[in-house]
Amino acid sequence: MNKVILMGRLTSKPELRYTPSNVAYTRFSVAINRPFARQDGTRETDFINVVAWNKNAETIARYFDKGRQICLEGSIRTSNYTDKDGNKRYTTDVNLDSFEFVEKKSSSDGSSNIETPYDFQNNEPANADNGINIENDPFADFGDSVSIDDNFLD
């Protein structure tokens, strides 16, 4: 089984590109902090390369920016190519299958609002025609984060 689930922040704005046969794709990197700290308190960060295709690529390029948090699911792919100097290069990427918006984006007035409703069933931005109504979101008042105290188990 080859399945990867990651949550991290984009290291740069994804750029939408097209193959010669006009298939949309984007390559981007996600920074993920390791769950443990060094003795000096600092944490190491892994930078994972991701490739998204078709509508996923178009949506990520349109709605995500550097620093935006993303949760994604995919599989690890390895490949190789010969660079312009004739050297063989190897790559390891996550081939994206699906993703989710993780956080609300703050608006210019400082309030926290959903940037754009998204229909995950149809993998496209929501609109008035598809029946998604964020005005009736039962979780809208839950805030931006949840804090869990590890000491409650003691």
Phi, psi and omega in degrees: 000135181234094183221133182232134173234124183228149170224125181194194182243141179293139181272347177199168177290123178295138179253124180283130178229172180226142174287168176302335178266019173067036174262126181288140174207160173214144175246135177209169181240142179243129177269128182230119178287137176290151187284354182240155181252153173289174179298330179276002176093351180279154179246143174276153180237136174260143178245111186254128178277137183229143174237128177242148184235158171056229184296325177301316179297315180298317182291315180296317179297327182280319191253350181251150180222172178305133178089348181286136181279143181219145171245128185223157178230140180189203179222154180278134178233136174246146177207175178214160178206167177254123182285179185295341178266004179087007179273139178279128181242145179243143178231151173229121183227161168266122175272110188290131173259317180206164180209166176221147170287135184257324187233159173278148179263131179289138178277172184295337179271005176092349178280158183258119181227157174290130183297306181209129175299147183225133180263099184286337177296317183258002178054052179204158176301142181284151173217177185297338184280341186262007171084001178275126182235103182283350177295331181258025181293115182291346181256008186297331183265012183280351180089184185271338183211164177236131179253129180242124180273121180292344183283350182293342180280342183286000000 
